[in-house]
Amino acid sequence: MLYRSIKGFYLPITNIQAFNHALEELELCKDFGEAKELLLKKYVPKYLWDITSAEAEEFIDIIKRRFN
């Protein structure tokens, strides 16, 4: 599986359009809670992300910092 990078973090999304769309959707969220819900309800199941991995925790932390 290919990974796309955002600030050194790698997301398991297999094409650049899907990656860019995910980032655009996250940018439209009004707060961290909404962004995390989007990730958990849409992207975790769609791409079978292991939400308990260190990488997932790091990515969620990046998203959290974005909204703080």
Beta strands, then each sheet from edge to edge (+ up, - down):
strand 1: 4-6
strand 2: 9-11
sheet 1: 1+ 2-
end
